[in-house]
């Protein structure tokens, strides 16, 4: 800093104290109107990039014979890795519900 910033340093200090005392402080804080403008510009650019290929990005889901939600796949994977019954799923069981299971020793 060169001491020639456009904002009021005392107001910035008070704002930072307020944020530090918050139950949910922000990950990022735009300190000043110029910073808010930069945040908004970056957010607009990111939205445009996401929108440009939305159909392609959204088409990458796994196609299964039986529709299994991503949540179910994650749950089955967790159960396959850390079974509560001492049996570990193998092969496709971890990826969506096949019947094979093997004993963990």
C-alpha positions in Angstrom: 0.0 0.0 0.0 1.2 3.5 -0.8 -1.1 5.5 1.4 -3.0 6.9 -1.6 -5.8 4.4 -1.7 -9.3 5.9 -2.4 -11.0 4.2 0.6 -11.2 5.2 4.2 -8.7 3.0 6.2 -10.6 3.4 9.4 -13.9 2.2 7.8 -12.0 -0.8 6.3 -10.6 -1.7 9.7 -14.1 -1.4 11.3 -15.5 -3.6 8.5 -12.8 -6.2 9.0 -13.5 -6.3 12.7 -17.2 -6.7 12.0 -16.5 -9.6 9.6 -14.1 -11.3 12.1 -16.8 -11.3 14.8 -19.4 -12.7 12.4 -20.7 -16.3 13.0 -20.3 -16.8 9.2 -17.5 -14.6 7.8 -17.2 -14.6 4.0 -14.5 -16.5 2.3 -13.9 -13.4 0.2 -14.7 -9.8 0.9 -14.9 -7.0 -1.7 -13.4 -4.0 0.1 -14.6 -1.0 -1.8 -16.8 -0.2 -4.9 -13.9 -1.1 -7.3 -13.5 -4.5 -5.7 -17.3 -5.1 -5.9 -17.1 -4.3 -9.6 -14.2 -6.7 -10.1 -16.2 -9.4 -8.3 -19.3 -8.8 -10.5 -17.2 -8.9 -13.6 -15.6 -12.2 -12.7 -18.9 -13.7 -11.7 -20.4 -12.7 -15.1 -17.4 -14.2 -16.9 -17.8 -17.5 -15.0 -21.5 -17.6 -15.7 -21.0 -17.0 -19.4 -18.4 -19.9 -19.5 -20.8 -22.2 -17.7 -23.7 -21.3 -19.9 -21.7 -21.7 -23.2 -21.4 -25.4 -22.8 -24.3 -26.2 -20.4 -25.8 -29.0 -22.5 -22.5 -30.7 -23.0 -21.5 -30.3 -19.3 -24.9 -31.7 -18.2 -24.7 -34.7 -20.5 -21.8 -36.5 -18.7 -23.9 -38.6 -16.3 -23.3 -42.3 -16.1 -25.9 -44.2 -18.2 -27.0 -47.4 -16.3 -29.5 -50.0 -17.4 -31.4 -49.2 -14.2 -31.6 -45.6 -13.3 -29.6 -45.1 -10.2 -29.1 -41.7 -8.7 -25.7 -40.3 -8.0 -26.6 -40.2 -4.3 -27.4 -44.0 -4.4 -24.1 -44.7 -6.2 -22.2 -42.7 -3.5 -24.0 -44.5 -0.7 -23.3 -47.9 -2.2 -19.7 -47.0 -2.7 -19.4 -45.9 0.9 -21.1 -49.1 2.1 -18.8 -51.1 -0.2 -15.7 -49.5 1.4 -16.9 -49.5 5.0 -19.5 -52.1 5.4 -21.3 -52.3 8.7 -22.0 -56.0 8.3 -18.4 -57.1 7.8 -19.0 -57.9 4.1 -17.5 -55.8 1.3 -19.2 -55.4 -2.1 -17.1 -56.1 -5.1 -17.1 -55.2 -8.8 -20.3 -53.5 -10.0 -21.8 -53.6 -6.5 -19.8 -50.6 -5.7 -21.0 -48.9 -8.8 -24.7 -49.4 -8.7 -26.1 -52.5 -7.1 -24.9 -55.8 -8.6 -25.4 -58.8 -6.5 -21.9 -60.0 -5.9 -20.4 -59.5 -2.5 -17.2 -61.0 -0.9 -16.3 -61.6 2.7 -13.8 -59.2 4.2 -11.2 -60.8 6.4 
